[in-house]
Every structure is written in structure tokens, then in C-alpha cells.
Amino acid sequence: MAYIKNQILQNNALEAWAMSIRYCDYILEGKATLEYRKHFVSALHNAVELFVKQLMLNNTDYRVIQLKNGCNSDGQPARDFYNSKDLNDYFSGLDEQTKRKFFSIEFSKMIDITNDLFSEYYAQNSGTSLKTALSLLNKLRNNEMHFFIDKDTFLLEKEFQQLHNFMIVFYNILHFYSLLPFWGRFERWEYAKLQFDRQMLSDFTYRNAVRNAKFVQNLKEQLEGEIFPASLGGAAFDIADSIACVLNEYQGNRFEDLWSYIEAMLGYKILTYHDEAEEYEIKGQYGMEKGCNVYRQYYIDI
């Protein structure tokens, strides 16, 4: 399919796609907290929706839009819309008042027509279907937006693996339909953040991702033999604060990373600690007085 220069949703779609990759990589690097899983699902859902709508615009597929409030007595704006041969140009030229008379196709309805939308790609790649992954993505997004979710069950490991592998196929589809402004692979260039020519995952677990994280391995070495204040408690923030009080490099911008990894390590029982009390005597105003220092040691099981 020839590249279309004026793709009105492309910039927004590219940013969402880049964010999807960023949060996907964060999770692969062991940041498996609810925060990162939520951002991953949200960004990927947004990117897929925008790219599919862009393909429909490029194809002059009128199913991309429905009218909200009907037509004027002269049949507008429906008449111009259905007579348009270039929907990118049509919508880019609309005033804001007319735009408000349209609403775009819902994600669930897009899923129903993907076999038609991607038929050329599927014909050249037999056995491919994205409906199951798209349905999962839509369910996760709806739950994340509108329903109760639990940090231990939202985006299970097998679901993340499924969406990661979906992204590999979807990336090929983006190239096939010229929805990206580049082709090929380069190490350092303008569009490197949009590349997703990866290997399929199998047997992925969050726990192993955390244990194998370079950040966690470095932290383990730094914690060995060090003692930390023990009066702050056992929550992830408290532990991160305790460590940052001693290891100054984790203050400032790196504290957020430390906090995220501590939360992930606690969740998967990789980080434990032991508190010790050390009594002492000191000469006070009324003679010798007893006191007690409490310190903590941390252990990372990798």
C-alpha cells in the first residue's frame, strides 16, 4: 500500500505507540507494578484504536464515522462526507462545529471488522488473527477505566505475554499498510523508539523479570553488609526511603525507580529484611542511662 502523506491521526498514534513500547520495556525490565501495567494497557489500546481508524480513513472506509445528530435540511454534513474521496482531507478541513456532529467507531465494533480491514495482510500470512488479543486488550482497558481492578490480577503474566506478542504482529501490519513514516531498522535515528521487531515471548513471569533486572542485581550488591534505619516501617515507600537515606545515589530522580522496584520485589517476595536492636549506655545528667539503636539489613533473593 502506498504511503499517504496526510494521515491526520498519525502523530497522535505514533506517540501512543512509542509510549506502549516504553511501558512494555519497563515491565520487561522488572517494573511490574500496577502503575506500569495500567499505563501499558492504556497506551496500547489508544495506539491500536488510532492506527486502525487511520487505516479506515486511508481506505475511505465510511464505517469509521457515524453522525450524532442527523443532517441539516440540505443533507449536510452527511452528503459531503459520503461524497468525499479523501477522508483525511475531508476531516482536516472541517470546522469545530461540524466535527461535533460526528462520532468515531467504537473499539468493540472495530474488532468485529478486523478480518475485513486486514484481509490483504491475512491473505499473505495465513493463520494470523488478532481478534483474541484485541478483545483481551479492550476488556483490560474497560476494566481499568470503569471497574474494580486488583493489583495482583490486573494484566496477568500470560496476558502481558499475549499482548507483547500481539504487538510484534501488529507492528508488521503497520508496515504492511504504510501506517508508519519509515521502513527498516536502524540503531540510532529519529524513529528508533517506534521499532518493535522483537522475538516472541514464552513462559514469561513477572518474578523472573524482577529478579533478572540489572537495577535489582546492582542494588543487591550495594545492600550487602550495609545497615539502614529500621524505624520507618515495611511499606515499599518506607523501605525505599530507608535505603535512600544511606545510599545517596537513590535520592532525587532515581528514587522513583527504587520505589517501583522495591514494590515489585516485595510483591514477589524477592526482598526481605531483618531488624536488630543494639543496646548501649551513655552518661547522662543523672548518671548512666540505657538506650537502644535499631538497625535493619536487607536481603535480595536472586
C-alpha positions as CSV (number, residue, x, y, z in Angstrom):
1,M,0.0,0.0,0.0
2,A,1.4,3.4,-1.0
3,Y,2.3,5.8,1.8
4,I,-0.2,8.6,2.3
5,K,1.4,11.8,3.4
6,N,-1.6,13.5,5.0
7,Q,-2.6,10.9,7.7
8,I,-4.4,13.1,10.2
9,L,-4.3,10.7,13.2
10,Q,-0.7,9.6,12.6
11,N,1.1,11.9,15.0
12,N,-1.2,11.0,17.9
13,A,-1.0,7.3,17.0
14,L,2.9,7.4,16.9
15,E,3.1,9.0,20.3
16,A,0.7,6.4,21.8
17,W,2.7,3.6,20.1
18,A,6.0,4.9,21.4
19,M,4.5,5.0,24.9
20,S,3.2,1.5,24.5
21,I,6.8,0.3,23.7
22,R,8.2,2.3,26.6
23,Y,5.9,0.8,29.2
24,C,6.3,-2.7,27.7
25,D,10.0,-2.4,28.1
26,Y,9.6,-1.1,31.7
27,I,7.7,-4.2,32.5
28,L,10.2,-6.4,30.8
29,E,12.9,-4.7,32.9
30,G,11.1,-5.7,36.1
31,K,8.9,-2.7,36.8
32,A,5.9,-5.0,37.1
33,T,3.8,-2.8,39.4
34,L,0.2,-1.8,38.8
35,E,1.2,1.7,37.7
36,Y,3.3,0.4,34.8
37,R,0.7,-2.3,33.8
38,K,-2.1,0.3,33.7
39,H,0.0,2.7,31.6
40,F,0.9,-0.1,29.2
41,V,-2.7,-1.2,28.6
42,S,-3.9,2.4,28.3
43,A,-1.2,3.4,25.8
44,L,-1.5,0.3,23.7
45,H,-5.3,0.5,23.5
46,N,-5.0,4.1,22.4
47,A,-2.4,3.4,19.8
48,V,-4.3,0.5,18.2
49,E,-7.5,2.5,18.1
50,L,-5.8,5.4,16.4
51,F,-3.9,3.3,13.8
52,V,-7.0,1.3,12.9
53,K,-9.1,4.4,12.4
54,Q,-6.2,5.9,10.4
55,L,-6.3,2.8,8.1
56,M,-10.0,3.3,7.7
57,L,-9.6,6.9,6.7
58,N,-6.8,6.0,4.2
59,N,-9.2,3.4,2.7
60,T,-12.1,5.8,2.5
61,D,-14.0,3.4,4.7
62,Y,-17.1,5.3,5.8
63,R,-17.7,2.9,8.7
64,V,-15.1,4.9,10.6
65,I,-17.7,7.6,11.5
66,Q,-21.3,8.0,12.4
67,L,-23.4,11.1,12.5
68,K,-24.6,12.2,16.0
69,N,-27.5,14.5,15.3
70,G,-28.6,13.7,11.8
71,C,-28.4,16.0,8.9
72,N,-29.5,19.6,8.1
73,S,-32.3,20.2,5.7
74,D,-29.8,20.2,2.8
75,G,-28.5,16.8,3.8
76,Q,-25.3,18.2,5.2
77,P,-22.8,17.2,6.5
78,A,-23.6,13.6,5.5
79,R,-23.8,14.5,1.8
80,D,-20.2,15.9,1.7
81,F,-18.9,13.1,3.9
82,Y,-20.2,10.3,1.8
83,N,-19.2,12.1,-1.4
84,S,-15.6,12.6,-0.2
85,K,-12.9,10.5,-1.9
86,D,-10.3,11.5,0.7
87,L,-11.4,11.3,4.3
88,N,-8.1,12.7,5.6
89,D,-8.6,15.9,3.7
90,Y,-12.3,16.0,4.5
91,F,-11.8,15.9,8.3
92,S,-8.7,18.1,8.3
93,G,-10.8,20.8,6.6
94,L,-13.8,20.7,8.9
95,D,-14.6,23.5,11.4
96,E,-15.1,22.5,15.0
97,Q,-18.8,22.9,15.0
98,T,-19.2,20.4,12.2
99,K,-16.8,18.0,13.7
100,R,-19.0,17.7,16.8
101,K,-21.8,16.2,14.6
102,F,-19.7,13.1,14.1
103,F,-18.5,10.3,16.4
104,S,-16.0,7.7,15.6
105,I,-16.4,3.9,15.5
106,E,-16.2,2.1,18.9
107,F,-13.3,-0.2,19.7
108,S,-15.6,-3.2,20.0
109,K,-17.0,-2.6,16.5
110,M,-13.5,-2.2,15.1
111,I,-12.6,-5.7,16.4
112,D,-15.6,-7.1,14.5
113,I,-14.4,-5.8,11.2
114,T,-10.6,-6.5,11.5
115,N,-10.8,-9.6,9.3
116,D,-12.0,-7.3,6.6
117,L,-9.6,-4.5,7.4
118,F,-6.5,-6.7,7.5
119,S,-7.7,-9.1,4.8
120,E,-4.7,-8.4,2.5
121,Y,-2.2,-9.0,5.3
122,Y,-4.0,-12.1,6.4
123,A,-4.0,-13.5,2.9
124,Q,-0.2,-13.3,2.8
125,N,0.2,-14.5,6.4
126,S,-2.2,-17.5,6.7
127,G,-3.4,-18.4,10.2
128,T,-3.0,-14.9,11.6
129,S,-5.8,-13.4,13.5
130,L,-5.7,-10.6,16.1
131,K,-9.3,-10.8,17.3
132,T,-8.5,-12.6,20.5
133,A,-5.7,-10.2,21.5
134,L,-7.8,-7.2,20.6
135,S,-10.7,-8.5,22.7
136,L,-8.4,-9.0,25.6
137,L,-6.9,-5.5,25.2
138,N,-10.4,-4.0,25.1
139,K,-11.5,-5.9,28.2
140,L,-8.5,-4.8,30.2
141,R,-8.9,-1.2,29.2
142,N,-12.6,-1.2,30.1
143,N,-11.9,-2.8,33.5
144,E,-9.1,-0.3,34.1
145,M,-11.3,2.6,33.2
146,H,-14.7,1.7,34.6
147,F,-14.5,-1.2,37.0
148,F,-12.6,-2.5,40.1
149,I,-9.2,-4.0,39.4
150,D,-6.8,-5.7,41.7
151,K,-3.1,-5.1,41.6
152,D,-2.3,-8.8,41.8
153,T,-4.7,-9.9,39.0
154,F,-4.8,-7.0,36.5
155,L,-2.8,-7.9,33.4
156,L,-1.7,-11.4,34.4
157,E,1.6,-12.7,33.1
158,K,0.1,-14.7,30.3
159,E,-2.0,-11.7,29.3
160,F,1.1,-9.4,29.1
161,Q,2.9,-12.1,27.1
162,Q,-0.1,-12.3,24.7
163,L,-0.2,-8.5,24.2
164,H,3.6,-8.3,23.8
165,N,3.4,-11.0,21.0
166,F,0.4,-9.2,19.5
167,M,2.5,-6.0,19.3
168,I,5.0,-7.9,17.1
169,V,2.3,-8.9,14.6
170,F,0.6,-5.5,14.8
171,Y,4.0,-3.8,14.1
172,N,4.2,-5.8,10.9
173,I,0.7,-4.8,10.0
174,L,1.6,-1.2,10.5
175,H,4.4,-1.5,8.0
176,F,2.3,-3.5,5.6
177,Y,-0.3,-0.8,5.4
178,S,2.2,2.1,5.4
179,L,0.9,3.5,8.7
180,L,4.5,4.3,9.9
181,P,6.7,7.0,8.4
182,F,9.6,4.7,7.9
183,W,10.7,1.2,6.8
184,G,13.5,-1.0,8.1
185,R,15.6,-1.0,11.2
186,F,18.3,1.4,12.4
187,E,20.2,1.6,15.7
188,R,20.2,5.4,16.2
189,W,17.8,7.6,14.3
190,E,14.6,9.6,14.6
191,Y,12.2,6.7,14.7
192,A,14.1,4.1,16.7
193,K,11.6,4.4,19.6
194,L,8.9,3.2,17.3
195,Q,10.6,-0.1,16.2
196,F,9.2,-3.3,17.6
197,D,10.8,-6.1,15.6
198,R,11.2,-8.4,18.7
199,Q,11.2,-12.1,19.5
200,M,8.1,-13.8,20.7
201,L,7.9,-14.3,24.5
202,S,7.2,-17.7,26.0
203,D,7.0,-18.7,29.7
204,F,7.3,-15.1,30.8
205,T,6.9,-14.3,34.5
206,Y,6.9,-11.0,36.3
207,R,9.0,-12.5,39.1
208,N,11.8,-13.5,36.8
209,A,11.7,-10.1,35.1
210,V,12.3,-8.5,38.5
211,R,15.0,-11.0,39.5
212,N,16.9,-10.5,36.2
213,A,16.6,-6.7,36.2
214,K,20.1,-5.1,36.1
215,F,18.8,-2.5,38.6
216,V,17.9,-5.2,41.1
217,Q,21.2,-7.0,40.7
218,N,23.2,-3.8,41.3
219,L,21.1,-3.0,44.3
220,K,21.7,-6.4,45.8
221,E,25.5,-5.8,45.7
222,Q,25.1,-2.4,47.3
223,L,22.9,-3.7,50.1
224,E,25.2,-6.4,51.2
225,G,26.9,-5.6,54.5
226,E,25.1,-2.2,54.9
227,I,22.9,-1.3,57.8
228,F,19.9,1.0,57.4
229,P,17.5,2.8,59.8
230,A,14.7,0.5,60.8
231,S,12.1,2.9,62.3
232,L,10.4,3.7,59.0
233,G,8.2,0.6,58.6
234,G,7.8,-2.1,56.0
235,A,5.8,-0.5,53.1
236,A,7.6,-0.1,49.8
237,F,7.9,3.7,50.1
238,D,9.3,3.4,53.7
239,I,11.9,0.8,52.6
240,A,12.9,2.9,49.6
241,D,13.2,5.9,51.9
242,S,15.3,3.9,54.4
243,I,17.7,2.8,51.6
244,A,18.0,6.3,50.1
245,C,18.9,7.7,53.5
246,V,22.1,5.6,53.3
247,L,22.8,5.2,49.6
248,N,22.6,8.8,48.4
249,E,22.6,7.9,44.7
250,Y,19.0,6.8,45.1
251,Q,17.9,10.3,46.1
252,G,16.4,12.7,43.6
253,N,15.4,11.4,40.2
254,R,16.4,7.7,41.0
255,F,14.1,7.5,44.0
256,E,11.1,6.7,41.8
257,D,12.9,3.8,40.2
258,L,14.0,2.5,43.6
259,W,10.4,2.7,45.0
260,S,9.0,0.9,42.0
261,Y,11.5,-2.0,42.2
262,I,11.1,-2.3,46.0
263,E,7.3,-2.6,45.5
264,A,7.8,-5.2,42.8
265,M,10.3,-7.2,44.9
266,L,8.0,-7.1,47.9
267,G,5.1,-8.3,45.8
268,Y,7.1,-11.3,44.5
269,K,8.8,-12.0,47.9
270,I,12.3,-11.3,46.5
271,L,13.2,-8.7,49.1
272,T,13.3,-9.5,52.9
273,Y,14.8,-7.7,55.8
274,H,15.9,-8.3,59.4
275,D,15.9,-5.8,62.2
276,E,18.4,-5.9,65.0
277,A,18.4,-4.0,68.3
278,E,21.6,-2.8,69.9
279,E,21.6,-1.6,73.4
280,Y,24.0,1.0,74.7
281,E,24.8,3.0,77.8
282,I,25.5,6.7,77.9
283,K,26.4,9.1,80.7
284,G,23.5,11.4,81.3
285,Q,22.6,14.2,83.7
286,Y,21.6,11.7,86.4
287,G,24.2,9.0,85.8
288,M,24.5,6.2,83.3
289,E,21.4,5.8,81.0
290,K,20.4,2.9,78.8
291,G,19.4,3.3,75.2
292,C,18.7,1.1,72.1
293,N,19.6,1.5,68.5
294,V,17.5,-0.4,65.9
295,Y,19.0,-1.1,62.5
296,R,18.0,-3.1,59.5
297,Q,19.6,-5.3,56.9
298,Y,18.0,-6.1,53.5
299,Y,18.3,-9.3,51.5
300,I,17.5,-9.8,47.9
301,D,16.9,-13.3,46.7
302,I,18.1,-13.6,43.1
